[in-house]
Structures are given as structure tokens and as C-alpha cells.
Amino acid sequence: MINYSALREKYIGELEQLPYGEGVLVLPNSALQNAVKLHHMVKCIGLDSLAMEINNAAGMVQYELVTRQAQELILNNILARYKKELQYFQNLADKQGLVDALLNFFTELRRCHVDEVSELAEVFATWKENKSGLDADAGLVAVPEKKNHDIVLLYGAYLDYLWKHDLFDLEGQYSLAIANIEFADKLPYKKIYISDMPFLNQLQKEFVEALGNRVVTEPENSFEFKRDFKKELERTVQAKQKITFEKYGSHRDELAGAFSAIRKLLQQGVDSGKIAVAVSNLRNFPGINSLAKEYGIPITMPDKVKLALQPLFMEAVAKLEGTYTVAEFKEQLETYLESLELEKNLGSEYRQRVISLAEMQTTLSARKGILACAEDVIRAYTLSGMGKEKISAFTYKNVLQDMAAKIALTMSKGTLQGVTVAEQISAVGGSYDYLFILGMNDGEFPVPVRENWIYTDRERAFLNSIGFRLPLAMERFNDNALTFLMLLDSCQGAMVCSWMEEDAAAQCSYCDELLRVCDVKVEDKRGQIIPHFAKAGFTATEIKERVGVDVKRTEGQEKYLGVLGKQDMLSPVTFRATALEKYAGCPFAYMLSELWHLDSYGEDEDELSAATDGNLMHKTLEIYFAEYKKKHHNQAGQALLYSEIGADKEKVFALLQQEFDSAFAGALEDLKLKNEITVVQEQQLAKTIFILHKWFKNDFEVQWEEKQFRPYLTEKNFNDEKLWPGDVCFKGRIDRMDVAYDEKGNFAKLKVIDYKRSSVPNKNVDLQIGIYQLVAEQDYKFSASENEAVVTGAYYSVKKCKIEERPVQKDEFIERLKECTDGIRQGNFDLRNRVACPPYCAFRTICRKQLLKAEVNEDGE
């Protein structure tokens, strides 16, 4: 393994001997570049910037770099134009995820230097002519002629659009730079040093090779991973002073555990610049900056907030209406924002101590971000040739919101001399005495490598065999493996590896290898409470000195807590049962979710989310029990499959499991047609299938032994149901209803069941199953006496295979419901009325809970 830290220092020393600007150091990320610039007077840029500077030096000013948003619009237009000619993608042309998948594949083609569609057509023609390619037994694959036809058509149209409009994508920027390198007298640098780049894509390699003898790099650095991972790991581990392994109950506890240990190191006088925290994915560790401030730890990571989550953005977008061009919609936004007179009004509120300086800064930054985002939309539409087309406000809002969901506003810069906190790829290249690697969970660290579904690895392997180079999934796995080794190599001293262990989640394979080499025990820290900084000897003054923030709060600085007081909410309204439960848990979260719809942003389409997973489980059970009733439940409701075909339990189980598997296949196909599951997500379903099979076996055992209740109905919808006199109505869907019959075959008792993917609701906030019970009692007639409880309710956890009964007392329950519906209609979404704060809440980064906690602590109440 190359010692990149030493190599970088060597290059810096040589560069400092040259006049400034005559040579340049090329590094992979801004963190490394900034660290070099802080201590040395050398020019330092990234490889993309080097390609751009070469093109500029060659006078290629007429070309413009196309944005990803513009690329998506361009390809959308191409798909619409050629839809009738498509043979393979025709039915997928309007499906979510296709444009993104095609663009990713086109990027791979560009990286393979396929700049003419004729090159691609020739490769596919060779594939078709090679008859042995049809021999699946020989390990080869059949020729996907229809798919090849569509790819040639779409890729050709995409390239044609770029050429005609003098546009280039990032890969085109490299291709242009390679062509321009021959103008040697116009190259901006005489010496180009490249460091900390163990691998490059094919196009980048061609670019570096074209630079020739101007490039300085180590001979052994071939930009490819060709080493034995296990041997390199053992060698790296042997150089460490100490490696500790820890497991926690949540990622937040994991982060708090690291910060708690780092605080002790800082108290001992360790230089913060010699400490690093590398996380698997920053999205899995929200609230890093606020937690660092609580523990009094200066960190390098800037404090950022999402533009799409800002109230000003939501208010401005809500004002848009009509059908206009994107430029005209921007004018609407400008007019509205100017009418608010933000500087004047915010300044007045700040002087009156209604808002803090940070809140004022956030709002002003949001205004600037809104206008910049609108300008980006204009640029994207202009580059795609749609700049003058009029679109509806609905379409424009969706485009603006999608773009805003990817924009983060910087509230404060990180501390250059602080603790390095970054994702693992950005932490590579430093030199640390203490390294904390967090989130080492299976499927999370490193980034999972998935096969490309446009052309599978098997198809790619065959294309590679006939001379057309396409990267395989294994190559990306090797890149990940080398990144991990480089991360370990950056630590010169002690190291802590940690992960979250919950349900089936556990440490990743890299951690397994580390544990094998180190042969040490894992410290189980699940359930432990990490001490708050105030309990560890830090005073408010010490914290202010460390992070520049005064933790004391003064009167009058109370944040907005969610009391609207809007009278127009008193109109007749229908409440969803699940939404009411959200209000019972936290009114503030209800407002953000149900009124502002903030939790609809930021979904990663490539990941199988909990919501998608839950939808698949629900749909499977819906189909299965619908068929179960149709086939195995006669009119009298008594004679079931078990009594009809005998008591051979194994035969009954095998038959029903076959039907259950068929239901799963039907549910998967249904959700795929509705765009709820992408092709990529389909590859992640092994765990879901395992959980469903485990649940089915458990439910079969329950039904086999059950002497009273039998499955009767699934997915029972209800709308505009009144549970008391007035204009308040309820709607929802009951997952399943089990029935007990009397001797005459009439309904005697009924149990309403709601499926939960994992955990059931806390009893303090539970309203959903109670509403279902009252609705069922109204809608069905029973043979039991009026004094007997005829309807009960239960939650059924699919993951835990556990049923939990939740009967309700009608009068008391209705009073609870009235409190919630009255609170919503009065606009009362006060955060102080919250009952619970679930760890998966989508609004942790904008919640005011911590402020309230600080105020309560100071008042001693």
C-alpha cells in the first residue's frame, strides 16, 4: 500500500521549489485540498478542474457543461419523441427511475470513450454475429436485440443533442481535454502531481496518460486495485497501536459514544486535528453539528440545513399558480419575497428578541437559496431546449422541490483545525492518531455494490470478451475495498470500529475480517446512556470557548413551537386514522408532515425504504387472505380447509405456502407496475422474503390451533364515518378482520387487525386501532347481547410475529379523539404537547425539543 501522506508531502516539497502556478497538485476532494492550502503555498485542484482548465486554455469557450437536471430533461424529451420506435423500453418509458438508470449507463459509455453511436452499433452487430453467444451452457448470453436497438437509438439521439447545442457532460469534458492536450504550448502547467487517487475510471486514465511526462506519480500507483485484500488488511492492522470494537443500539448512540471518547482526548491535550470520525453515510447520522456543540467538540464539517425543509421555501412555493415559463415563475418568486421585506421585519424581530441571529441568518440564506434554485431550473430548461415552453405551476413546483431537496444551505463553516468528521471517502488521505469508524453495518459500510440492470454483469462479461470494455460490479467492490484499506492506513495510532446492532442488522464483512485478525472481544454498549457534556465537567464558559456558542438561553428567545390559530381550519374535515395517531404523539410533527408535507423529500430511490418494504408486506397479505377466503372459506364460515382435506398438517402447510408465495409474486408485480419498487430495489428483497416466510409459518400455527376467530376480510376501506354527532368524519383502511360465528352462522365477535412492519404503536399515542374498532362496530351486525364486547382490536408485528391485543373503552376513547381533532382544528401544534419522540422522526434537525430541554434545565423545573 502506498503511503499517500508521505507521497503528498514529497510532492508539496517539490512544488514549493517551483514558481507558484507553474506546477499543480491534483487531489480527490476539497477537504484534502483545503488542508494543503492552509499550510502550503502551492496550487491545488481536482482532476475535473484540471480538465476544465485545459479546455479553457485551448479556447473551447463555446461549449457549456450540462447539469444533471438538464440531462434528465433532455432524455425525457428523447424518450417521448421516440417512444413508438422503442422495442424494449416502450412500456418503461414513463416509469420512474428509467431516465436515471439510462443516464448512469450513458455515463459508463462516455467513460469508455464511446463518443460515436456507430462504435456502439458495431459492437452490438459483432455480438449478434457471434452465434456462440447464444449458447447459455457455455457461460455466454443470448443477444438482447430489442434492448440493443433501443440503446443505440437513445444514445445516438442524446449525443446528437449535445453536439448540436455545443454542450458537454462531465465525461465529454474529459474527452475534449484529451483532444486539446496536443496543443502543448497552451497547457496551463508544466508539472502535474497526482496523489491520493488509487483508482480512476477508464476515461480519466486516458486523460492522465495523454498528459504524458508532465504527470508525476509513483510508478507502483497504477490506479487499479490488484492486491490481496486480506493480506493488506493484516499488514495494516499490525501497524496500529490498538483497535477497539463497539456495538450500540442506534447510530445516534454510536455518534455520542465517539464524541464522549473524543471529549476525553481533548481534555488530555490531544490535538483535535489528529482525530477523525469517518461515518458510512452522513444521512444515517443526522444532527452531527448540534451533538458536537453539546459535547463541546470543534469539528471540520460545516453546519448545513436542507433548503426544501425551510418554512420560507414552502411558503414561497405555495404562492405559485398559473401556467408560465420557468423564468416567469422565478419572477413570481422574486415578487413575493420582496413583498416580505425580510431584512426590515427580521431585524425588528431580532431586536425584540423574538428570533435569534441564527434564525435570521437561516431565513435570509433560504431566500438566497430559493432564487439560486430557481435560476438553476431556468438553466436546466434552457439547456434542454424547453426554456420558452410554458408549464403548469404543479409541474414547476415538483421540479423546484426536487432540486431544493438536493440543496444544503451552509449556516456556518467547519473549523479547519477541528476534528475531521466526514464520510469515509472524504476522510481518506489524512494522518490521524485516533480514528473512529462509525456505521460499520452490513449493507451500509462500505456502500453496497449492485449489478447494473440495463446490462447485467453476465452480459458485460461477454461484451468485454469481444473487446468492448464495460466495468463489472466486482470492480466497484474492489474500489470500495481499497478505499477502506486507505482509510485504515491513514490512522497511525488507536482506532475504534463501531456499528448499530438491532434486529437482523449486524457488523459488515470488513469488520468480520478485522475481528478475525485482531482476535478481541466486542464491547456491547447497547442500552447505555452516553453522559451529556454537562455531566462530564464542561461549564457553559468552557463550551463557548471551544465552539463559540453560548449555551445559555435568555427569556424572549423562545422558538416557534407550532401554534397557528387559523380559523379556516374549523371547516368540516375528514381525518385519517394514521394521521391522528401522529398528532397524538407530536402535534408539531403532524403540522410539518400533514400540512407542510416536509417528510416527502429526500427519499433515495435506489434504497429499499421501510415504507416500500411495508407496502410489499401489506400487499402480499392482502392478496393471500383474499384468495384464502375465496378458496378455503365456505358460506357458513365454519368448514375450513383443514377439515375439508384432512388433518395432515404438513400437506396443508405446503399447499398454503405455495399460495402465499404466489401472493408475494403478485404483490411484487403490482408494486412494480405502480412504480413503488424499482428494478434495483428488487435485488434487495431477500430479507423481506425471509421475514414473510417466518411470519407465514407463525400465522399458520396460530390458525391451526385457533378455535374461535378465522380470517374473514382484508383491506376494508371506510370513508366519511362519523363516530359522534357533528361535522368530524374519519377515513382509513383496516388491514384484516377475523370473525367468530355463532351456531347459526351469524357474526358473534369480530377482531380488527392492523399489520405493522416491526414495532407496534406506544399505548400513549395509539388511536388507529381504536378508530377501526368503533367503525367495525357501527358497520356490522352481531348476534351477541348489547352488554357484551363484540369487537376487539390487535396489532400484528410481521417482523416479530407477535399479536398484541388493544381493546378500547368507547366513551374514554372518544374523548381522546375529540381532544386531538379539536386541537388540529384550532391550529394547536405546540411542540410542548408531544408525548413521544421516535428515533426515526424525519424532523429531528428542525425540531425545537433541545431548546425546550435547555430552558427547562435552566429554570430547574
Secondary structure as UniProt FT lines:
FT   HELIX           4..15
FT   TURN            16..17
FT   TURN            20..22
FT   STRAND          23..26
FT   HELIX           30..39
FT   STRAND          44..45
FT   HELIX           47..57
FT   TURN            58..59
FT   TURN            61..62
FT   STRAND          64..65
FT   HELIX           68..81
FT   HELIX           83..85
FT   HELIX           90..92
FT   TURN            93..94
FT   TURN            96..97
FT   HELIX           98..111
FT   TURN            112..113
FT   HELIX           117..129
FT   HELIX           131..134
FT   HELIX           136..138
FT   HELIX           145..164
FT   TURN            165..166
FT   STRAND          167..168
FT   HELIX           170..180
FT   TURN            181..182
FT   HELIX           184..186
FT   STRAND          191..194
FT   HELIX           202..211
FT   HELIX           212..214
FT   STRAND          215..216
FT   TURN            219..220
FT   HELIX           229..238
FT   STRAND          242..248
FT   HELIX           251..267
FT   TURN            268..269
FT   HELIX           272..274
FT   STRAND          275..279
FT   HELIX           282..284
FT   TURN            286..287
FT   HELIX           288..294
FT   TURN            295..296
FT   STRAND          303..306
FT   HELIX           307..309
FT   HELIX           311..318
FT   STRAND          323..324
FT   HELIX           326..339
FT   TURN            340..341
FT   HELIX           342..351
FT   TURN            352..353
FT   HELIX           357..383
FT   TURN            384..385
FT   TURN            387..388
FT   STRAND          391..392
FT   HELIX           393..404
FT   TURN            405..406
FT   STRAND          408..412
FT   TURN            416..417
FT   STRAND          419..423
FT   HELIX           424..427
FT   TURN            428..429
FT   STRAND          432..438
FT   TURN            442..444
FT   HELIX           457..465
FT   TURN            466..467
FT   HELIX           473..489
FT   STRAND          491..500
FT   TURN            503..504
FT   HELIX           509..518
FT   STRAND          522..524
FT   TURN            526..527
FT   HELIX           533..536
FT   HELIX           540..547
FT   TURN            555..556
FT   HELIX           567..570
FT   STRAND          573..576
FT   HELIX           577..585
FT   HELIX           587..590
FT   HELIX           591..595
FT   HELIX           598..600
FT   TURN            605..606
FT   HELIX           610..632
FT   TURN            635..636
FT   HELIX           641..644
FT   HELIX           649..673
FT   TURN            674..675
FT   HELIX           679..682
FT   TURN            683..684
FT   HELIX           686..705
FT   STRAND          710..721
FT   STRAND          728..741
FT   TURN            743..744
FT   STRAND          747..756
FT   TURN            763..765
FT   HELIX           768..779
FT   TURN            786..787
FT   STRAND          791..797
FT   TURN            798..801
FT   STRAND          802..805
FT   HELIX           810..825
FT   TURN            826..827
FT   HELIX           831..833
FT   TURN            839..840
FT   TURN            842..846
FT   HELIX           849..859
//
